C-alpha cells in the first residue's frame, strides 16, 4: 500500500478520505498482537488487510504457552509439525481436544476461550 491511498472514498468536496482497508497490514498486526484470540478472529472478518494480518506468526506465538513445542511432541508425537505449520494453526489445533498415548488419554489445553474461536473463515 505504501504512502499512497489504495482507493479511499471521495466526499462531496472531492476530498479523498482513507478507508479501513488503507491501514497497512503490518500496523494492523501490531494492534492485533495485544488482543485476545476471539477478538482477533472477529476482526479478521473485516477485510483483506485484517485477515492477512491475523495470520502473522508473531501474533499467535505470543498466545501459545512457552512449552508448546513440548506439548506438540507429546500429544501429536511429531517434531516437524512445528516447522510445517503456522503459529495460528498450531494454536487452533491445541485448542481442540486431542487424544494421545494410543487414544487412551485425552488433553484439552486451556489456552483461551476456545469455544469462541472461529478459525474456519481464516483459511
Secondary structure, DSSP 8 states (H G I E B T S, - for coil): -TTS-SS-EE-TTS-EE--GGGS-HHHHHHHHTTS-HHHHHHHTTS-HHHHHHTT-HHHHHTTS-TTHHHHHHHHH--STHHHHS-HHHHHHHHHS-EEETTTTEEE----S-GGG---GGG-
